[in-house]
Amino acid sequence: MDAFPEDLTGKLLVAMPGMGDPRFDHSVVFLCAYSDEGAMGLIINKEVPEVSLNDLLDQLDIDRGRASDGIRVHFGGPVEGGRGFVLHTDEYNGGLGSLLIEDGYMMTATKDILVDMAVGRGPARALTALGYAGWGPGQLESELQENAWLTVDADMAIVFDPDLETKWTKALAKLGIDPLVLSSEGGTA
């Protein structure tokens, strides 16, 4: 299988209708890493029901601060559901625990960022997630060829939008696509 020549790091994957896996139905995934070894991303438009950042802080014995009130936790994906990640803007650097993605994005997976977020010293914009979406070598390329996903440039207005219900349609609109005209059937010309 030919690899896609484009580096998809920092792009959004938009699930096509008819996605076979219900965990990814109408999902928008921010790709944090992409290489010939596979891909890793975070679903940015689904939340973990009834779990807030304060709940995570309590579980990790981190003191709550006013800044952590009301922050929801996202379902980042089905892999390692107990592991936490924070996708955020790059003005906040968590040191060795942070991965610079590109175009103003970073991902941090250490407790330090949660401590800083609780007291208002965290990143300007952030999305906290449990779990991640992962693909082995060639798996994502195969899914792209099968028309399971569309790709679009990430947009901070979409990535960090608090309205999770509209992220999928906004990502499609960025491509100029009306969701009502999408089909899960692919074809060739």
Secondary structure as GFF3:
##gff-version 3
##sequence-region A 1 189
A	DSSP	beta_strand	11	15	.	.	.	ID=ss1
A	DSSP	three_ten_helix	22	24	.	.	.	ID=ss2
A	DSSP	beta_strand	28	35	.	.	.	ID=ss3
A	DSSP	beta_strand	38	43	.	.	.	ID=ss4
A	DSSP	beta_strand	47	52	.	.	.	ID=ss5
A	DSSP	alpha_helix	53	59	.	.	.	ID=ss6
A	DSSP	three_ten_helix	66	68	.	.	.	ID=ss7
A	DSSP	beta_strand	72	75	.	.	.	ID=ss8
A	DSSP	beta_strand	79	89	.	.	.	ID=ss9
A	DSSP	three_ten_helix	95	97	.	.	.	ID=ss10
A	DSSP	beta_strand	98	102	.	.	.	ID=ss11
A	DSSP	beta_strand	105	108	.	.	.	ID=ss12
A	DSSP	alpha_helix	111	118	.	.	.	ID=ss13
A	DSSP	beta_strand	126	135	.	.	.	ID=ss14
A	DSSP	alpha_helix	139	145	.	.	.	ID=ss15
A	DSSP	beta_strand	149	153	.	.	.	ID=ss16
A	DSSP	alpha_helix	156	159	.	.	.	ID=ss17
A	DSSP	three_ten_helix	164	166	.	.	.	ID=ss18
A	DSSP	alpha_helix	167	174	.	.	.	ID=ss19
A	DSSP	three_ten_helix	179	181	.	.	.	ID=ss20
###
